[in-house]
Amino acid sequence: MTRWAMVADLRRCVGCQTCTAACKHANGTPPGVQWRRVLDMETGHYPDVRRAFVPVGCMHCDAPPCRDVCPSTATRKRADGIVTIDYDLCIGCSYCAVACPYQARHKTDRASFAYGGGPSPAEAARFDEGRLAVATKCTFCVDRIDAGLEKGLTPGIDPEATPACVTSCIAGALHFGDVEDPASNVSRLLAENRHFRMHEELGTGPGFYYLWD
Amino acid sequence: MDRIAPWLQTNWDHRAAGNFIGGGTGSGLAIFAAASELAGGNPPRAAYVLAALFIVAGLSLVWLEIGRPWRFLHVFFNPQTSWMTREALIAPPLLIALAAAAWHGGAALAAVAALLALAFVYCQARMLRGSMGIPAWREPLIVPLALATGLAEGAGVLLALAIVAGAAPSRFVLILALLSLVARWIAWAAYCRHLARRGAPTATRQALQAIDLQVLVLGTIAPIALIAAALGFADYAGPIALAAGVLGLAAGWLIKDTILTRAAFNQGFAVPHLARLGAVGSDSSTRPGWS
């Protein structure tokens, strides 16, 4: 059984936001909506101060609270662990958004574009009216994964079959793969490094791991 | 600046709060009117009509808030796990039962309406409990609080209705109203205490603390004192009960509006271990905005 997951190496992330930009380009999200964000977290007091760059987004949880609350069944979880939204079913009630402890869901009621009233050619090519007034979020670039698998490619290894954020990462901080396969890239990383998942105490079983030591 | 510490959710606004206010008040009113009728009283039939209007008003506000209102039938698709679907499924038979109780009268119809109303307000309470992203809502004691305040609000409306209908409320209704106010205070205090013990965003606790005194004095002690006075001075029971009802109702609406809009800070982000990028010292973590 396959379980797609993402791994972020906090020792490598430099907070350049290239993954954020790549996600926006690949998915055509409107201004203000970032399916992949990188938090800039500072802790401590001078002179003992630390800074961490923490990529966040939909965690594609094992037990996604967004799916359980969804009244329309628009939110579903695939057998490979990817949590999806059917934009044709979603009623835009935002119940999933308040159920998500990772603030990963967005709803945009009106079309908006980065440079004023009209869309740029890239935005026009990716604009989808079906995504207005409904919930949206990171899909792990599921279309790239599915298309890549059909071609016999390996997500996480072959860039064409890998989420755009991972492919674009300049520091090699983001990784993607099958955590159920003990020989996969992500399984090896998790076996060799100490890691955590965010808000693990809530029992959602996030499919997003952070390496820290 | 990145949002890291919990921030106020804006997905559900006053319209959503209106659903919980209307649904709770309407359900509480239906339950108390039925209880009065089952106890041999003669509550005004308008109570059932008003209960239905409260519930319809609440649901209408939600309909105005959803992004794709013409897909509203999709709300019925997930009774397996969604309390929103369950709420929606109970609403039609509840409204029919309320209409029947108002039109036909009788204890049996009133009892059916009351049971459905109880189920409806329970669904609303579980909807909040299921909102894992909002610590103030997912707190388990939100369920008894939502039930208790719904009953207290319904009692408040029933007390006010009595004088509108030209009669003083019965001792039975006055005692039920008094008990509902006590129950709400217990539920409110337990909810706040439990939330503080389990941990909540600092801003959530501040928002709840900001209304604590009003809930205690104006929403609990004052209406209880007024109800006690109404029980002692039967000649003035009507106007005194009206004042008690309005205070009890207003406090319930204040509690819900606060929890739904002003205390609804999300989970924020937290990192239990920070990477050691050449730093000297022990492992550290960060969870901004929590206390």
Contacts between the chains, C-beta under 8 A, distances in Angstrom:
chain1	res1	chain2	res2	distance
A	10	B	271	7.8
A	10	B	274	7.3
A	10	B	275	3.9
A	11	B	275	4.4
A	11	B	276	7.7
A	11	B	277	6.3
A	37	B	2	7.5
A	39	B	2	4.9
A	39	B	4	5.5
A	39	B	269	5.8
A	40	B	2	5.3
A	41	B	2	7.7
A	41	B	4	5.8
A	41	B	269	7.5
A	41	B	271	6.3
A	41	B	274	7.9
A	41	B	286	5.8
A	41	B	288	7.6
A	43	B	274	6.7
A	43	B	284	6.4
A	43	B	286	4.2
A	44	B	284	7.2
A	48	B	281	6.9
A	50	B	274	5.3
A	50	B	277	7.9
A	50	B	279	6.2
A	50	B	284	6.4
A	52	B	271	6.2
A	52	B	274	5.0
A	52	B	275	6.2
A	52	B	286	7.7
A	54	B	269	6.9
A	54	B	271	5.9
A	56	B	269	6.3
A	65	B	130	7.1
A	65	B	132	4.2
A	65	B	133	7.4
A	67	B	81	7.7
A	68	B	81	4.4
A	68	B	82	6.9
A	68	B	130	6.9
A	69	B	81	7.4
A	69	B	82	5.5
A	69	B	83	7.2
A	69	B	84	6.7
A	69	B	127	7.7
A	69	B	130	5.0
A	69	B	131	7.3
A	70	B	78	6.1
A	70	B	82	6.1
A	71	B	74	7.1
A	71	B	75	4.5
A	71	B	76	7.5
A	71	B	77	6.6
A	71	B	78	5.3
A	71	B	82	4.5
A	71	B	84	4.1
A	71	B	85	4.3
A	71	B	88	6.9
A	72	B	71	7.4
A	72	B	74	3.8
A	72	B	75	6.4
A	72	B	77	5.0
A	72	B	78	6.6
A	73	B	77	4.7
A	73	B	78	4.9
A	74	B	74	7.5
A	89	B	71	7.7
A	89	B	74	5.8
A	89	B	77	7.3
A	90	B	67	7.7
A	90	B	68	6.9
A	90	B	71	7.8
A	90	B	74	7.8
A	91	B	66	5.2
A	91	B	67	6.9
A	91	B	68	5.0
A	91	B	69	7.8
A	91	B	71	4.6
A	91	B	72	6.5
A	91	B	74	5.0
A	91	B	75	6.2
A	92	B	66	5.1
A	92	B	67	2.1
A	92	B	68	4.8
A	93	B	62	7.5
A	93	B	65	7.6
A	93	B	66	4.7
A	93	B	67	7.5
A	93	B	75	7.4
A	93	B	84	6.8
A	94	B	11	3.8
A	94	B	12	6.3
A	94	B	65	7.9
A	94	B	66	7.8
A	94	B	67	7.6
A	95	B	82	7.7
A	95	B	84	5.6
A	95	B	127	7.5
A	95	B	131	7.5
A	97	B	9	7.6
A	97	B	11	4.3
A	97	B	133	7.3
A	98	B	9	5.9
A	98	B	11	5.4
A	98	B	12	6.0
A	98	B	131	4.4
A	98	B	133	5.2
A	98	B	134	5.4
A	98	B	137	7.2
A	98	B	264	7.8
A	98	B	266	7.8
A	99	B	130	6.2
A	99	B	131	5.3
A	99	B	132	5.2
A	99	B	133	5.5
A	100	B	132	7.4
A	100	B	133	4.9
A	101	B	132	5.2
A	101	B	133	4.6
A	101	B	266	7.6
A	101	B	267	4.2
A	102	B	133	7.7
A	102	B	267	7.4
A	102	B	269	7.9
A	103	B	3	7.6
A	103	B	133	7.0
A	103	B	266	5.7
A	103	B	267	7.1
A	103	B	268	7.8
A	103	B	269	7.7
A	107	B	11	7.0
A	107	B	67	5.9
A	109	B	67	6.2
A	132	B	67	7.6
A	133	B	67	3.0
A	133	B	68	5.4
A	134	B	67	5.7
A	134	B	68	6.3
A	194	B	273	7.3
A	196	B	271	7.9
A	196	B	272	5.2
A	196	B	273	5.7
A	198	B	269	6.9
A	198	B	270	6.7
A	198	B	271	7.3
A	199	B	267	6.4
A	199	B	270	6.6
A	200	B	272	7.9
A	202	B	132	6.2
A	202	B	267	7.9
A	204	B	132	7.3
A	210	B	271	7.4
A	210	B	273	7.8
A	211	B	275	7.8
A	212	B	273	4.3
A	212	B	274	6.8
A	212	B	275	4.7
A	212	B	276	7.9
A	213	B	273	6.9
A	213	B	275	6.9
A	213	B	276	6.4
A	213	B	283	7.4
